[in-house]
Amino acid sequence: MSEQALEIWEELEKAISLVTTARRMMSTGARVDLTALEGKIRFVCTTAKGLVDEEGKTMLPVMEALIDDLDHLAESVRSHQGQLAERLTVLNGG
């Protein structure tokens, strides 16, 4: 495996961990900073373009799982925003 592929695997693992942590924190109502996640995803996507097909294909299932996790995180963010909007409406007498 190339050094580039190893770096991508490392960043994928970190990204998955960040998404898992973010979802867990959001479920408790905690505030979540996703800044680091954006950089890791950008690195993975940009760097993966330079891989040979065989290396890239081995990462595909993990990348698809990460995309699924990101979709779930986005749903959680939308739900959390909706709950906050409802609370603001109630607080504003609406």
MOPAC internal coordinates of N, CA, C and O (Angstrom, degrees):
PM7 1SCF
backbone

  N    0.0000 0     0.00 0     0.00 0    0    0    0
  C    1.4450 1     0.00 0     0.00 0    1    0    0
  C    1.5305 1   107.77 1     0.00 0    2    1    0
  O    1.2310 1   121.03 1   -41.90 1    3    2    1
  N    1.3024 1   115.63 1   138.10 1    3    2    1
  C    1.4634 1   120.48 1  -178.10 1    5    3    2
  C    1.5273 1   111.29 1   -73.16 1    6    5    3
  O    1.2310 1   120.72 1   -19.26 1    7    6    5
  N    1.3216 1   116.23 1   160.74 1    7    6    5
  C    1.4583 1   121.09 1   177.04 1    9    7    6
  C    1.5247 1   110.38 1   -61.44 1   10    9    7
  O    1.2310 1   121.11 1   142.13 1   11   10    9
  N    1.3192 1   115.48 1   -37.87 1   11   10    9
  C    1.4627 1   120.78 1   178.83 1   13   11   10
  C    1.5302 1   110.58 1   -60.97 1   14   13   11
  O    1.2310 1   120.52 1   136.12 1   15   14   13
  N    1.3251 1   116.62 1   -43.88 1   15   14   13
  C    1.4668 1   120.93 1   179.12 1   17   15   14
  C    1.5216 1   110.89 1   -64.99 1   18   17   15
  O    1.2310 1   120.18 1   140.25 1   19   18   17
  N    1.3211 1   117.27 1   -39.75 1   19   18   17
  C    1.4655 1   120.26 1   178.07 1   21   19   18
  C    1.5252 1   111.34 1   -62.57 1   22   21   19
  O    1.2310 1   120.49 1   139.75 1   23   22   21
  N    1.3247 1   116.66 1   -40.25 1   23   22   21
  C    1.4640 1   120.65 1   177.43 1   25   23   22
  C    1.5280 1   110.89 1   -62.86 1   26   25   23
  O    1.2310 1   120.75 1   139.15 1   27   26   25
  N    1.3142 1   116.17 1   -40.85 1   27   26   25
  C    1.4681 1   120.20 1   178.91 1   29   27   26
  C    1.5223 1   110.04 1   -63.96 1   30   29   27
  O    1.2310 1   119.95 1   134.67 1   31   30   29
  N    1.3415 1   117.71 1   -45.33 1   31   30   29
  C    1.4619 1   120.79 1   178.68 1   33   31   30
  C    1.5214 1   110.45 1   -57.33 1   34   33   31
  O    1.2310 1   121.07 1   136.47 1   35   34   33
  N    1.3351 1   115.57 1   -43.53 1   35   34   33
  C    1.4607 1   120.39 1  -179.52 1   37   35   34
  C    1.5342 1   111.16 1   -61.69 1   38   37   35
  O    1.2310 1   120.52 1   135.96 1   39   38   37
  N    1.3250 1   116.60 1   -44.04 1   39   38   37
  C    1.4584 1   120.82 1   179.64 1   41   39   38
  C    1.5215 1   111.74 1   -70.35 1   42   41   39
  O    1.2310 1   120.22 1   146.03 1   43   42   41
  N    1.3169 1   117.19 1   -33.97 1   43   42   41
  C    1.4684 1   120.32 1   175.69 1   45   43   42
  C    1.5236 1   110.39 1   -62.49 1   46   45   43
  O    1.2310 1   120.63 1   135.47 1   47   46   45
  N    1.3266 1   116.40 1   -44.53 1   47   46   45
  C    1.4587 1   120.10 1   178.94 1   49   47   46
  C    1.5205 1   110.96 1   -61.24 1   50   49   47
  O    1.2310 1   120.51 1   137.79 1   51   50   49
  N    1.3217 1   116.64 1   -42.21 1   51   50   49
  C    1.4645 1   120.73 1   178.74 1   53   51   50
  C    1.5312 1   110.98 1   -64.77 1   54   53   51
  O    1.2310 1   120.73 1   138.55 1   55   54   53
  N    1.3246 1   116.21 1   -41.45 1   55   54   53
  C    1.4603 1   120.40 1  -179.93 1   57   55   54
  C    1.5248 1   110.71 1   -63.82 1   58   57   55
  O    1.2310 1   120.44 1   136.27 1   59   58   57
  N    1.3119 1   116.76 1   -43.73 1   59   58   57
  C    1.4644 1   120.91 1   178.90 1   61   59   58
  C    1.5176 1   110.00 1   -61.95 1   62   61   59
  O    1.2310 1   120.44 1   137.90 1   63   62   61
  N    1.3121 1   116.76 1   -42.10 1   63   62   61
  C    1.4607 1   120.84 1   178.28 1   65   63   62
  C    1.5321 1   111.24 1   -62.99 1   66   65   63
  O    1.2310 1   120.48 1   137.55 1   67   66   65
  N    1.3271 1   116.69 1   -42.45 1   67   66   65
  C    1.4608 1   120.58 1   178.65 1   69   67   66
  C    1.5268 1   111.70 1   -62.83 1   70   69   67
  O    1.2310 1   120.28 1   137.52 1   71   70   69
  N    1.3260 1   117.08 1   -42.48 1   71   70   69
  C    1.4639 1   121.01 1   179.73 1   73   71   70
  C    1.5299 1   110.21 1   -64.72 1   74   73   71
  O    1.2310 1   120.56 1   135.90 1   75   74   73
  N    1.3232 1   116.53 1   -44.10 1   75   74   73
  C    1.4673 1   120.87 1   178.85 1   77   75   74
  C    1.5203 1   110.71 1   -60.85 1   78   77   75
  O    1.2310 1   120.51 1   134.70 1   79   78   77
  N    1.3134 1   116.64 1   -45.30 1   79   78   77
  C    1.4609 1   121.56 1   179.21 1   81   79   78
  C    1.5273 1   110.83 1   -64.43 1   82   81   79
  O    1.2310 1   120.59 1   136.95 1   83   82   81
  N    1.3315 1   116.48 1   -43.05 1   83   82   81
  C    1.4644 1   120.52 1  -179.99 1   85   83   82
  C    1.5247 1   110.98 1   -61.86 1   86   85   83
  O    1.2310 1   120.12 1   136.26 1   87   86   85
  N    1.3098 1   117.38 1   -43.74 1   87   86   85
  C    1.4680 1   120.21 1   179.23 1   89   87   86
  C    1.5161 1   110.95 1   -63.68 1   90   89   87
  O    1.2310 1   120.34 1   138.99 1   91   90   89
  N    1.3225 1   116.95 1   -41.01 1   91   90   89
  C    1.4596 1   120.69 1   179.38 1   93   91   90
  C    1.5320 1   110.41 1   -64.72 1   94   93   91
  O    1.2310 1   120.49 1   135.88 1   95   94   93
  N    1.3267 1   116.67 1   -44.12 1   95   94   93
  C    1.4636 1   120.69 1  -179.89 1   97   95   94
  C    1.5238 1   111.24 1   -64.34 1   98   97   95
  O    1.2310 1   120.80 1   138.26 1   99   98   97
  N    1.3338 1   116.08 1   -41.74 1   99   98   97
  C    1.4685 1   119.50 1   179.99 1  101   99   98
  C    1.5256 1   111.05 1   -63.87 1  102  101   99
  O    1.2310 1   120.45 1   146.35 1  103  102  101
  N    1.3124 1   116.75 1   -33.65 1  103  102  101
  C    1.4684 1   119.36 1  -179.50 1  105  103  102
  C    1.5228 1   111.74 1   -66.04 1  106  105  103
  O    1.2310 1   120.54 1   159.57 1  107  106  105
  N    1.3284 1   116.57 1   -20.43 1  107  106  105
  C    1.4651 1   120.18 1   178.08 1  109  107  106
  C    1.5247 1   111.33 1   -98.13 1  110  109  107
  O    1.2310 1   120.52 1  -179.81 1  111  110  109
  N    1.3299 1   116.61 1     0.19 1  111  110  109
  C    1.4543 1   120.76 1  -179.89 1  113  111  110
  C    1.5150 1   114.33 1    87.74 1  114  113  111
  O    1.2310 1   120.56 1  -174.32 1  115  114  113
  N    1.3168 1   116.53 1     5.68 1  115  114  113
  C    1.4639 1   120.36 1  -179.08 1  117  115  114
  C    1.5231 1   111.00 1   -74.10 1  118  117  115
  O    1.2310 1   121.33 1   -27.15 1  119  118  117
  N    1.3007 1   115.06 1   152.85 1  119  118  117
  C    1.4536 1   121.69 1   176.64 1  121  119  118
  C    1.5256 1   108.93 1   -76.91 1  122  121  119
  O    1.2310 1   120.47 1   -38.40 1  123  122  121
  N    1.3318 1   116.71 1   141.60 1  123  122  121
  C    1.4583 1   121.26 1  -175.63 1  125  123  122
  C    1.5203 1   110.15 1  -126.80 1  126  125  123
  O    1.2310 1   120.84 1   -47.63 1  127  126  125
  N    1.3300 1   116.01 1   132.37 1  127  126  125
  C    1.4569 1   122.27 1   176.29 1  129  127  126
  C    1.5261 1   108.11 1  -103.47 1  130  129  127
  O    1.2310 1   120.84 1   -64.04 1  131  130  129
  N    1.3231 1   116.01 1   115.96 1  131  130  129
  C    1.4633 1   120.98 1  -176.42 1  133  131  130
  C    1.5276 1   112.99 1  -101.21 1  134  133  131
  O    1.2310 1   120.09 1  -166.26 1  135  134  133
  N    1.3125 1   117.43 1    13.74 1  135  134  133
  C    1.4586 1   121.37 1  -177.43 1  137  135  134
  C    1.5264 1   112.02 1   -58.07 1  138  137  135
  O    1.2310 1   120.05 1   132.94 1  139  138  137
  N    1.3131 1   117.52 1   -47.06 1  139  138  137
  C    1.4663 1   121.33 1  -178.72 1  141  139  138
  C    1.5238 1   111.17 1   -63.53 1  142  141  139
  O    1.2310 1   120.59 1   145.00 1  143  142  141
  N    1.3210 1   116.48 1   -35.00 1  143  142  141
  C    1.4620 1   120.93 1  -179.19 1  145  143  142
  C    1.5238 1   110.66 1   -62.50 1  146  145  143
  O    1.2310 1   120.40 1   137.22 1  147  146  145
  N    1.3029 1   116.84 1   -42.78 1  147  146  145
  C    1.4625 1   120.69 1  -179.84 1  149  147  146
  C    1.5285 1   111.37 1   -57.41 1  150  149  147
  O    1.2310 1   120.57 1   134.86 1  151  150  149
  N    1.3216 1   116.51 1   -45.14 1  151  150  149
  C    1.4598 1   120.29 1  -179.94 1  153  151  150
  C    1.5157 1   112.83 1   -64.00 1  154  153  151
  O    1.2310 1   120.61 1   140.36 1  155  154  153
  N    1.3172 1   116.45 1   -39.64 1  155  154  153
  C    1.4617 1   120.22 1   179.89 1  157  155  154
  C    1.5238 1   111.00 1   -66.80 1  158  157  155
  O    1.2310 1   120.53 1   137.40 1  159  158  157
  N    1.3231 1   116.59 1   -42.60 1  159  158  157
  C    1.4677 1   120.35 1   178.67 1  161  159  158
  C    1.5276 1   110.09 1   -64.22 1  162  161  159
  O    1.2310 1   120.69 1   136.88 1  163  162  161
  N    1.3159 1   116.29 1   -43.12 1  163  162  161
  C    1.4657 1   120.15 1   178.74 1  165  163  162
  C    1.5299 1   110.40 1   -60.28 1  166  165  163
  O    1.2310 1   120.11 1   135.36 1  167  166  165
  N    1.3357 1   117.40 1   -44.64 1  167  166  165
  C    1.4629 1   121.29 1   179.19 1  169  167  166
  C    1.5248 1   110.73 1   -60.21 1  170  169  167
  O    1.2310 1   120.58 1   132.16 1  171  170  169
  N    1.3367 1   116.50 1   -47.84 1  171  170  169
  C    1.4678 1   120.77 1  -178.56 1  173  171  170
  C    1.5247 1   110.57 1   -59.44 1  174  173  171
  O    1.2310 1   120.42 1   131.49 1  175  174  173
  N    1.3241 1   116.81 1   -48.51 1  175  174  173
  C    1.4653 1   120.34 1  -176.94 1  177  175  174
  C    1.5246 1   111.55 1   -65.34 1  178  177  175
  O    1.2310 1   120.53 1   135.32 1  179  178  177
  N    1.3092 1   116.60 1   -44.68 1  179  178  177
  C    1.4600 1   120.69 1  -178.05 1  181  179  178
  C    1.5243 1   110.98 1   -66.71 1  182  181  179
  O    1.2310 1   120.38 1   135.12 1  183  182  181
  N    1.3078 1   116.89 1   -44.88 1  183  182  181
  C    1.4630 1   121.43 1  -176.17 1  185  183  182
  C    1.5215 1   111.59 1   -72.80 1  186  185  183
  O    1.2310 1   120.24 1   145.36 1  187  186  185
  N    1.3154 1   117.15 1   -34.64 1  187  186  185
  C    1.4610 1   120.64 1  -178.28 1  189  187  186
  C    1.5272 1   111.95 1   -63.14 1  190  189  187
  O    1.2310 1   120.41 1   154.92 1  191  190  189
  N    1.3083 1   116.82 1   -25.08 1  191  190  189
  C    1.4682 1   119.93 1   178.65 1  193  191  190
  C    1.5215 1   111.83 1   -61.38 1  194  193  191
  O    1.2310 1   120.37 1   152.85 1  195  194  193
  N    1.3343 1   116.90 1   -27.15 1  195  194  193
  C    1.4596 1   120.90 1  -177.45 1  197  195  194
  C    1.5152 1   114.93 1   -89.48 1  198  197  195
  O    1.2310 1   120.01 1  -179.65 1  199  198  197
  N    1.3259 1   117.58 1     0.35 1  199  198  197
  C    1.4596 1   120.21 1  -178.83 1  201  199  198
  C    1.5223 1   111.51 1   -79.01 1  202  201  199
  O    1.2310 1   121.30 1   -27.48 1  203  202  201
  N    1.3089 1   115.12 1   152.52 1  203  202  201
  C    1.4660 1   118.66 1   171.00 1  205  203  202
  C    1.5303 1   107.33 1   -72.59 1  206  205  203
  O    1.2310 1   120.58 1   -24.32 1  207  206  205
  N    1.3038 1   116.50 1   155.68 1  207  206  205
  C    1.4666 1   121.45 1  -173.45 1  209  207  206
  C    1.5295 1   113.34 1   -53.26 1  210  209  207
  O    1.2310 1   120.15 1   137.52 1  211  210  209
  N    1.3369 1   117.32 1   -42.48 1  211  210  209
  C    1.4629 1   119.89 1  -176.21 1  213  211  210
  C    1.5243 1   111.35 1   -61.89 1  214  213  211
  O    1.2310 1   120.44 1   137.55 1  215  214  213
  N    1.3216 1   116.76 1   -42.45 1  215  214  213
  C    1.4625 1   119.70 1   179.59 1  217  215  214
  C    1.5255 1   111.20 1   -68.26 1  218  217  215
  O    1.2310 1   121.03 1   137.68 1  219  218  217
  N    1.3008 1   115.63 1   -42.32 1  219  218  217
  C    1.4575 1   119.74 1  -179.85 1  221  219  218
  C    1.5174 1   112.17 1   -62.99 1  222  221  219
  O    1.2310 1   120.49 1   140.23 1  223  222  221
  N    1.3156 1   116.67 1   -39.77 1  223  222  221
  C    1.4759 1   120.39 1  -178.76 1  225  223  222
  C    1.5172 1   111.79 1   -64.57 1  226  225  223
  O    1.2310 1   119.83 1   148.50 1  227  226  225
  N    1.3285 1   117.94 1   -31.50 1  227  226  225
  C    1.4626 1   119.29 1   179.64 1  229  227  226
  C    1.5249 1   111.09 1   -68.62 1  230  229  227
  O    1.2310 1   120.33 1   156.14 1  231  230  229
  N    1.3266 1   116.98 1   -23.86 1  231  230  229
  C    1.4660 1   121.26 1  -178.89 1  233  231  230
  C    1.5212 1   113.24 1   -89.19 1  234  233  231
  O    1.2310 1   120.45 1   166.26 1  235  234  233
  N    1.2976 1   116.74 1   -13.74 1  235  234  233
  C    1.4555 1   121.06 1  -174.10 1  237  235  234
  C    1.5308 1   114.19 1   -54.19 1  238  237  235
  O    1.2310 1   118.73 1   132.11 1  239  238  237
  N    1.3371 1   120.03 1   -47.89 1  239  238  237
  C    1.4670 1   118.66 1   179.88 1  241  239  238
  C    1.5320 1   113.24 1   -61.35 1  242  241  239
  O    1.2310 1   120.43 1   142.75 1  243  242  241
  N    1.3172 1   116.78 1   -37.25 1  243  242  241
  C    1.4685 1   120.26 1   179.51 1  245  243  242
  C    1.5216 1   110.02 1   -69.79 1  246  245  243
  O    1.2310 1   120.57 1   139.64 1  247  246  245
  N    1.3201 1   116.51 1   -40.36 1  247  246  245
  C    1.4651 1   120.04 1   178.16 1  249  247  246
  C    1.5240 1   110.96 1   -64.85 1  250  249  247
  O    1.2310 1   120.59 1   140.53 1  251  250  249
  N    1.3320 1   116.47 1   -39.47 1  251  250  249
  C    1.4662 1   119.85 1   177.96 1  253  251  250
  C    1.5235 1   110.79 1   -65.35 1  254  253  251
  O    1.2310 1   120.42 1   141.31 1  255  254  253
  N    1.3346 1   116.80 1   -38.69 1  255  254  253
  C    1.4685 1   120.23 1   177.28 1  257  255  254
  C    1.5257 1   110.38 1   -65.34 1  258  257  255
  O    1.2310 1   120.59 1   141.02 1  259  258  257
  N    1.3334 1   116.48 1   -38.98 1  259  258  257
  C    1.4612 1   120.20 1   177.90 1  261  259  258
  C    1.5249 1   110.53 1   -64.38 1  262  261  259
  O    1.2310 1   120.23 1   138.46 1  263  262  261
  N    1.3095 1   117.16 1   -41.54 1  263  262  261
  C    1.4685 1   120.88 1   177.69 1  265  263  262
  C    1.5289 1   109.84 1   -60.66 1  266  265  263
  O    1.2310 1   120.62 1   137.19 1  267  266  265
  N    1.3213 1   116.43 1   -42.81 1  267  266  265
  C    1.4639 1   120.31 1   177.82 1  269  267  266
  C    1.5278 1   110.63 1   -62.38 1  270  269  267
  O    1.2310 1   120.46 1   136.61 1  271  270  269
  N    1.3248 1   116.72 1   -43.39 1  271  270  269
  C    1.4704 1   120.44 1   177.36 1  273  271  270
  C    1.5260 1   111.10 1   -62.51 1  274  273  271
  O    1.2310 1   120.50 1   140.07 1  275  274  273
  N    1.3287 1   116.66 1   -39.93 1  275  274  273
  C    1.4651 1   120.53 1   178.30 1  277  275  274
  C    1.5253 1   110.64 1   -64.46 1  278  277  275
  O    1.2310 1   120.37 1   141.45 1  279  278  277
  N    1.3232 1   116.89 1   -38.55 1  279  278  277
  C    1.4679 1   120.45 1   176.55 1  281  279  278
  C    1.5276 1   110.80 1   -61.46 1  282  281  279
  O    1.2310 1   120.49 1   137.07 1  283  282  281
  N    1.3273 1   116.67 1   -42.93 1  283  282  281
  C    1.4608 1   120.51 1   178.03 1  285  283  282
  C    1.5285 1   111.00 1   -65.52 1  286  285  283
  O    1.2310 1   120.64 1   140.86 1  287  286  285
  N    1.3248 1   116.38 1   -39.14 1  287  286  285
  C    1.4573 1   119.85 1   176.98 1  289  287  286
  C    1.5310 1   110.55 1   -62.92 1  290  289  287
  O    1.2310 1   120.65 1   137.92 1  291  290  289
  N    1.3232 1   116.37 1   -42.08 1  291  290  289
  C    1.4721 1   119.86 1   178.33 1  293  291  290
  C    1.5225 1   110.58 1   -61.63 1  294  293  291
  O    1.2310 1   120.00 1   140.45 1  295  294  293
  N    1.3228 1   117.61 1   -39.55 1  295  294  293
  C    1.4654 1   121.00 1   176.66 1  297  295  294
  C    1.5271 1   110.52 1   -62.38 1  298  297  295
  O    1.2310 1   120.67 1   138.74 1  299  298  297
  N    1.3229 1   116.32 1   -41.26 1  299  298  297
  C    1.4612 1   120.56 1   178.77 1  301  299  298
  C    1.5261 1   110.90 1   -63.73 1  302  301  299
  O    1.2310 1   120.52 1   138.52 1  303  302  301
  N    1.3260 1   116.61 1   -41.48 1  303  302  301
  C    1.4671 1   121.10 1   179.20 1  305  303  302
  C    1.5287 1   109.63 1   -62.84 1  306  305  303
  O    1.2310 1   120.26 1   133.79 1  307  306  305
  N    1.3251 1   117.10 1   -46.21 1  307  306  305
  C    1.4620 1   120.63 1   179.24 1  309  307  306
  C    1.5280 1   111.22 1   -61.54 1  310  309  307
  O    1.2310 1   120.48 1   137.28 1  311  310  309
  N    1.3159 1   116.68 1   -42.72 1  311  310  309
  C    1.4549 1   121.09 1   178.78 1  313  311  310
  C    1.5274 1   110.86 1   -62.78 1  314  313  311
  O    1.2310 1   120.98 1   135.63 1  315  314  313
  N    1.3203 1   115.73 1   -44.37 1  315  314  313
  C    1.4630 1   120.88 1   179.34 1  317  315  314
  C    1.5302 1   110.61 1   -62.71 1  318  317  315
  O    1.2310 1   120.51 1   138.62 1  319  318  317
  N    1.3214 1   116.63 1   -41.38 1  319  318  317
  C    1.4615 1   120.34 1   177.89 1  321  319  318
  C    1.5232 1   110.93 1   -63.67 1  322  321  319
  O    1.2310 1   120.55 1   139.83 1  323  322  321
  N    1.3186 1   116.55 1   -40.17 1  323  322  321
  C    1.4621 1   120.78 1   178.06 1  325  323  322
  C    1.5233 1   111.71 1   -62.67 1  326  325  323
  O    1.2310 1   120.80 1   138.30 1  327  326  325
  N    1.3233 1   116.08 1   -41.70 1  327  326  325
  C    1.4591 1   120.12 1   178.27 1  329  327  326
  C    1.5234 1   110.94 1   -64.50 1  330  329  327
  O    1.2310 1   120.67 1   138.63 1  331  330  329
  N    1.3287 1   116.32 1   -41.37 1  331  330  329
  C    1.4670 1   119.48 1   177.60 1  333  331  330
  C    1.5188 1   111.61 1   -64.25 1  334  333  331
  O    1.2310 1   120.42 1   139.89 1  335  334  333
  N    1.3100 1   116.80 1   -40.11 1  335  334  333
  C    1.4714 1   120.61 1   178.70 1  337  335  334
  C    1.5290 1   110.33 1   -63.03 1  338  337  335
  O    1.2310 1   120.30 1   139.46 1  339  338  337
  N    1.3318 1   117.03 1   -40.54 1  339  338  337
  C    1.4720 1   120.85 1   177.85 1  341  339  338
  C    1.5226 1   110.59 1   -63.01 1  342  341  339
  O    1.2310 1   120.28 1   136.82 1  343  342  341
  N    1.3231 1   117.07 1   -43.18 1  343  342  341
  C    1.4646 1   121.00 1  -179.97 1  345  343  342
  C    1.5240 1   110.50 1   -63.52 1  346  345  343
  O    1.2310 1   120.61 1   138.53 1  347  346  345
  N    1.3209 1   116.44 1   -41.47 1  347  346  345
  C    1.4706 1   119.87 1   178.75 1  349  347  346
  C    1.5233 1   111.18 1   -63.56 1  350  349  347
  O    1.2310 1   120.84 1   140.43 1  351  350  349
  N    1.3162 1   116.00 1   -39.57 1  351  350  349
  C    1.4543 1   120.03 1   178.20 1  353  351  350
  C    1.5208 1   110.80 1   -61.49 1  354  353  351
  O    1.2310 1   120.97 1   134.46 1  355  354  353
  N    1.3170 1   115.74 1   -45.54 1  355  354  353
  C    1.4742 1   120.17 1   178.96 1  357  355  354
  C    1.5259 1   110.18 1   -63.67 1  358  357  355
  O    1.2310 1   120.13 1   135.91 1  359  358  357
  N    1.3222 1   117.36 1   -44.09 1  359  358  357
  C    1.4617 1   120.94 1  -179.07 1  361  359  358
  C    1.5297 1   112.10 1   -64.57 1  362  361  359
  O    1.2310 1   120.89 1   149.61 1  363  362  361
  N    1.3198 1   115.91 1   -30.39 1  363  362  361
  C    1.4555 1   120.44 1   179.53 1  365  363  362
  C    1.5267 1   112.34 1   -87.39 1  366  365  363
  O    1.2310 1   120.74 1  -170.15 1  367  366  365
  N    1.3132 1   116.18 1     9.85 1  367  366  365
  C    1.4568 1   120.70 1   176.30 1  369  367  366
  C    1.5237 1   114.33 1    79.97 1  370  369  367
  O    1.2310 1   120.47 1  -163.07 1  371  370  369
  N    1.3052 1   116.70 1    16.93 1  371  370  369
  C    1.4509 1   119.87 1  -175.98 1  373  371  370
  C    1.4463 1   112.22 1   -98.22 1  374  373  371
  O    1.2310 1   120.10 1   180.00 1  375  374  373

